[in-house]
Amino acid sequence: MKCNKARVWITLIALSATTSIVLPADPVPIVFGVFPRWNAQITVRDFTPLATLLGRELGRPVRIETDKDFDSFMRRVYAKEFDMVHLNQMQYIHAHQVAGYRVIAKTCDNPSCTIKAIIITRRDSRLMKIGDLRNKTIAFGDPGAMVSHILARSVLSESNLRPGQYKTIFTKNPPNAILAVYNGEADAAGVGTYVLQQQEILQRIDIRQLRILAESRPVPHLPVAVRGDLDAGLVRRIRHILTSLARRPDGHEILSKIGIERFDAADDRQYIPVKKLVEEQVSGR
């Protein structure tokens, strides 16, 4: 009971509010876990339209659940509490290895459907290259963040700046890492390129005051995976709905709420390079 009280998660039953729609024939919900990349309210707000459409198309309710932080979310992934999960690349590798989840799609916000990490600082600082960050404070989103920690840290390592040669702070999520730099709480931050495009950031700071020092190699974008024992027919339908969304008249608005252009089909092979990168960074600690 104490653990349940401590858990911070928000549930959304994706049922149409239109009275003319018949209730889904199958009342058993599909539980769709979304990792806490943003805060819980933003996560629910952005995924509500997608959950509603999935529920309508699949003929059963879809319940969106998120959690207070990456560790809490992943404990539920390992316990196989979710039928579907949207998570980061490193989380997927662990979800696949530990709990048997299988990637079926990935989010795309650019033609290559890849994502990069960047190291940013303020333009009014004297920090002009990665080497200038020696003995400085660098903010990362979360220890479990793929782009805003592991991938960003690889940029530092490739410039011969190793852990221990700079001070690390974690801010729970990537937007807070940017804010830490902007407000002078950190000298630099590691984030994904996508974060600078988020309305949450654009409404709060002037991104023209930030400088990009370096960027990482690209990795496949964020995956959507399903539990390994989920019905194969249901999985095919989910994949089809996701990957055809950009071609639907009502699809663009749903995708824009999540901040992407489309979903592309994906499989585990695409994330093998990410697994190698994670292993390199873990062994380099």
C-alpha positions as CSV (number, residue, x, y, z in Angstrom):
1,M,0.0,0.0,0.0
2,K,2.9,2.4,0.9
3,C,4.5,1.7,-2.5
4,N,1.2,2.4,-4.3
5,K,0.8,5.7,-2.5
6,A,4.3,6.7,-3.5
7,R,3.8,5.9,-7.1
8,V,3.0,8.9,-9.3
9,W,1.1,7.8,-12.4
10,I,-1.7,9.2,-14.4
11,T,-4.3,7.1,-16.2
12,L,-6.3,8.0,-19.2
13,I,-9.1,5.8,-20.6
14,A,-9.2,6.5,-24.3
15,L,-12.9,6.4,-24.9
16,S,-14.7,8.7,-27.3
17,A,-16.7,11.4,-25.7
18,T,-19.3,11.3,-28.5
19,T,-22.5,9.7,-27.3
20,S,-23.2,8.2,-30.7
21,I,-20.1,5.9,-30.5
22,V,-20.8,2.4,-29.2
23,L,-18.6,1.3,-26.3
24,P,-15.8,-1.0,-27.3
25,A,-16.8,-4.7,-27.5
26,D,-13.7,-5.8,-25.4
27,P,-13.7,-4.0,-22.0
28,V,-10.2,-5.2,-21.1
29,P,-7.9,-2.2,-21.6
30,I,-4.6,-2.1,-23.4
31,V,-2.1,-0.5,-21.0
32,F,0.2,1.8,-22.8
33,G,3.2,2.9,-20.7
34,V,4.9,6.1,-21.7
35,F,8.3,6.9,-20.2
36,P,8.5,10.2,-18.2
37,R,10.4,12.2,-20.8
38,W,8.3,15.2,-19.8
39,N,6.2,15.7,-16.7
40,A,3.1,13.6,-16.2
41,Q,0.6,16.3,-17.2
42,I,2.4,17.0,-20.5
43,T,2.7,13.3,-21.2
44,V,-1.1,12.7,-20.7
45,R,-2.0,15.8,-22.7
46,D,0.2,14.9,-25.7
47,F,-0.8,11.2,-25.9
48,T,-4.5,11.6,-25.3
49,P,-5.4,11.9,-29.0
50,L,-3.3,8.9,-29.9
51,A,-4.8,6.8,-27.1
52,T,-8.3,7.8,-28.2
53,L,-7.7,6.8,-31.8
54,L,-6.1,3.5,-30.8
55,G,-9.0,2.7,-28.6
56,R,-11.5,3.4,-31.3
57,E,-9.7,1.5,-34.0
58,L,-8.9,-1.6,-31.8
59,G,-12.4,-1.7,-30.3
60,R,-11.2,-1.7,-26.7
61,P,-10.0,1.0,-24.3
62,V,-6.4,2.1,-24.2
63,R,-5.0,3.3,-20.9
64,I,-2.0,5.6,-20.8
65,E,0.2,5.3,-17.7
66,T,3.4,7.2,-16.9
67,D,5.4,7.5,-13.7
68,K,7.3,10.0,-11.6
69,D,10.8,9.1,-12.9
70,F,12.7,6.7,-15.1
71,D,13.5,4.2,-12.3
72,S,9.9,3.9,-11.2
73,F,8.8,3.5,-14.8
74,M,11.3,0.7,-15.6
75,R,10.4,-1.3,-12.5
76,R,6.9,-1.5,-13.9
77,V,8.3,-2.5,-17.4
78,Y,10.4,-5.3,-15.8
79,A,7.2,-6.5,-14.0
80,K,5.5,-6.6,-17.5
81,E,2.7,-4.3,-16.3
82,F,2.4,-2.7,-19.7
83,D,1.0,-4.2,-22.9
84,M,2.7,-1.4,-25.0
85,V,5.6,0.9,-24.1
86,H,7.1,4.0,-25.5
87,L,10.5,4.4,-24.1
88,N,14.0,5.5,-24.9
89,Q,16.6,3.4,-26.7
90,M,18.5,2.3,-23.7
91,Q,15.3,1.5,-21.8
92,Y,14.2,-0.6,-24.8
93,I,17.4,-2.6,-24.7
94,H,16.9,-3.5,-21.1
95,A,13.1,-4.1,-21.6
96,H,13.9,-6.5,-24.4
97,Q,16.6,-8.4,-22.4
98,V,14.9,-8.5,-19.1
99,A,11.2,-8.7,-19.9
100,G,11.0,-9.8,-23.5
101,Y,9.4,-6.6,-25.1
102,R,9.7,-6.4,-28.9
103,V,10.0,-3.1,-30.8
104,I,7.4,-2.7,-33.6
105,A,7.7,1.0,-34.5
106,K,9.7,4.2,-33.8
107,T,8.8,7.8,-33.7
108,C,10.2,10.1,-36.5
109,D,10.6,13.9,-36.5
110,N,13.0,14.0,-39.5
111,P,13.5,12.2,-42.8
112,S,16.2,9.9,-41.5
113,C,14.2,8.9,-38.4
114,T,17.3,9.3,-36.2
115,I,18.1,11.4,-33.2
116,K,21.3,13.2,-32.0
117,A,22.5,14.5,-28.7
118,I,24.0,18.0,-28.4
119,I,26.1,19.7,-25.8
120,I,24.9,23.3,-25.2
121,T,26.1,26.3,-23.2
122,R,25.2,29.9,-22.9
123,R,26.4,32.3,-25.7
124,D,27.6,34.7,-23.1
125,S,30.0,32.2,-21.6
126,R,33.6,31.7,-22.6
127,L,33.0,28.0,-23.3
128,M,33.7,27.5,-27.0
129,K,34.7,23.8,-27.3
130,I,34.3,20.5,-25.4
131,G,37.8,20.9,-23.9
132,D,36.7,24.1,-22.1
133,L,34.3,22.0,-20.0
134,R,37.0,20.5,-17.9
135,N,36.2,21.0,-14.2
136,K,32.9,22.5,-15.2
137,T,29.3,21.4,-14.2
138,I,27.4,19.6,-16.9
139,A,23.7,18.8,-16.5
140,F,22.1,15.7,-17.9
141,G,18.4,14.7,-18.0
142,D,18.5,11.5,-15.9
143,P,21.0,8.7,-15.3
144,G,18.7,6.5,-17.4
145,A,18.3,9.0,-20.3
146,M,19.7,7.6,-23.5
147,V,20.0,10.8,-25.5
148,S,20.4,13.3,-22.6
149,H,23.0,11.2,-20.8
150,I,24.5,8.2,-22.5
151,L,24.6,9.6,-26.0
152,A,25.6,13.1,-24.8
153,R,28.3,11.7,-22.6
154,S,29.7,9.8,-25.7
155,V,30.3,13.3,-27.3
156,L,32.4,14.2,-24.3
157,S,34.3,10.9,-24.3
158,E,35.1,11.3,-28.0
159,S,36.7,14.6,-27.2
160,N,38.8,13.0,-24.4
161,L,36.7,14.5,-21.6
162,R,36.0,11.6,-19.2
163,P,33.7,11.3,-16.1
164,G,35.7,12.7,-13.2
165,Q,37.1,15.5,-15.3
166,Y,33.8,17.4,-15.0
167,K,31.0,17.6,-12.4
168,T,27.7,15.9,-13.2
169,I,24.3,16.9,-12.1
170,F,21.0,15.2,-13.1
171,T,17.7,17.2,-13.5
172,K,15.1,14.4,-13.9
173,N,14.3,15.4,-17.5
174,P,15.9,17.1,-20.6
175,P,14.0,20.4,-20.4
176,N,15.2,20.9,-16.9
177,A,18.8,20.3,-18.1
178,I,18.4,23.2,-20.5
179,L,16.9,25.4,-17.9
180,A,19.8,24.6,-15.6
181,V,22.2,26.1,-18.2
182,Y,20.0,29.0,-19.0
183,N,19.6,30.0,-15.3
184,G,23.3,29.6,-14.6
185,E,22.9,26.4,-12.4
186,A,25.2,24.4,-14.8
187,D,27.9,25.4,-17.3
188,A,26.6,23.1,-20.0
189,A,24.0,20.4,-20.7
190,G,23.6,17.3,-22.7
191,V,20.2,17.1,-24.5
192,G,18.6,15.9,-27.7
193,T,18.2,18.3,-30.6
194,Y,14.4,17.8,-30.3
195,V,14.3,19.5,-26.9
196,L,15.1,22.9,-28.3
197,Q,11.9,22.6,-30.4
198,Q,9.5,21.9,-27.6
199,Q,6.9,24.5,-26.7
200,E,7.7,24.0,-23.1
201,I,11.2,25.4,-23.7
202,L,10.3,28.0,-26.4
203,Q,7.7,29.6,-24.1
204,R,10.1,29.9,-21.2
205,I,13.5,30.9,-22.6
206,D,15.2,32.6,-25.6
207,I,17.0,29.7,-27.3
208,R,19.1,32.3,-29.2
209,Q,21.0,32.7,-26.0
210,L,22.3,29.1,-26.2
211,R,25.3,27.8,-28.1
212,I,25.8,24.3,-29.4
213,L,29.3,23.1,-28.8
214,A,29.1,19.6,-30.4
215,E,26.7,17.0,-31.5
216,S,26.7,13.2,-31.4
217,R,26.5,10.5,-34.0
218,P,22.9,9.6,-34.9
219,V,21.0,6.7,-33.4
220,P,17.5,5.3,-34.3
221,H,14.7,7.3,-32.9
222,L,12.5,6.4,-29.9
223,P,10.9,3.0,-30.0
224,V,7.4,1.7,-29.4
225,A,7.4,-1.9,-28.2
226,V,4.9,-4.6,-27.1
227,R,5.0,-7.3,-24.5
228,G,6.4,-10.5,-26.0
229,D,3.2,-12.5,-25.3
230,L,0.8,-10.0,-26.8
231,D,-1.5,-11.5,-29.4
232,A,0.2,-11.5,-32.8
233,G,-3.0,-10.3,-34.6
234,L,-3.4,-7.4,-32.1
235,V,0.3,-6.5,-32.6
236,R,-0.1,-6.3,-36.4
237,R,-3.1,-4.0,-36.0
238,I,-1.3,-1.7,-33.6
239,R,1.7,-1.5,-36.0
240,H,-0.6,-0.8,-38.9
241,I,-2.4,2.0,-37.1
242,L,0.8,3.6,-36.0
243,T,2.6,3.4,-39.3
244,S,-0.4,4.6,-41.4
245,L,-1.2,7.5,-39.2
246,A,0.6,10.1,-41.3
247,R,-1.6,9.1,-44.3
248,R,-4.8,9.6,-42.5
249,P,-6.8,12.9,-42.6
250,D,-6.9,13.0,-38.8
251,G,-3.4,11.8,-38.3
252,H,-1.3,15.0,-38.6
253,E,-3.0,16.6,-35.6
254,I,-2.4,13.5,-33.5
255,L,1.2,13.3,-34.5
256,S,1.8,17.0,-34.0
257,K,0.7,16.7,-30.4
258,I,3.5,14.2,-29.8
259,G,5.9,16.4,-31.7
260,I,6.7,13.9,-34.5
261,E,6.0,13.6,-38.3
262,R,5.2,9.9,-38.4
263,F,5.8,6.4,-37.0
264,D,8.0,4.0,-39.0
265,A,8.1,0.3,-38.6
266,A,11.1,-0.9,-36.6
267,D,12.7,-4.1,-35.4
268,D,15.3,-5.2,-32.8
269,R,18.2,-5.2,-35.3
270,Q,18.0,-1.5,-35.7
271,Y,18.9,-1.0,-32.1
272,I,22.0,-3.2,-32.0
273,P,24.4,-0.2,-32.5
274,V,22.7,1.5,-29.6
275,K,23.3,-1.6,-27.4
276,K,27.0,-1.4,-28.3
277,L,27.1,2.3,-27.5
278,V,25.5,1.7,-24.1
279,E,28.0,-1.0,-23.3
280,E,30.9,1.3,-24.3
281,Q,29.7,4.0,-22.0
282,V,28.9,1.7,-19.1
283,S,32.3,0.1,-19.3
284,G,33.9,3.5,-19.4
285,R,32.5,4.6,-16.1
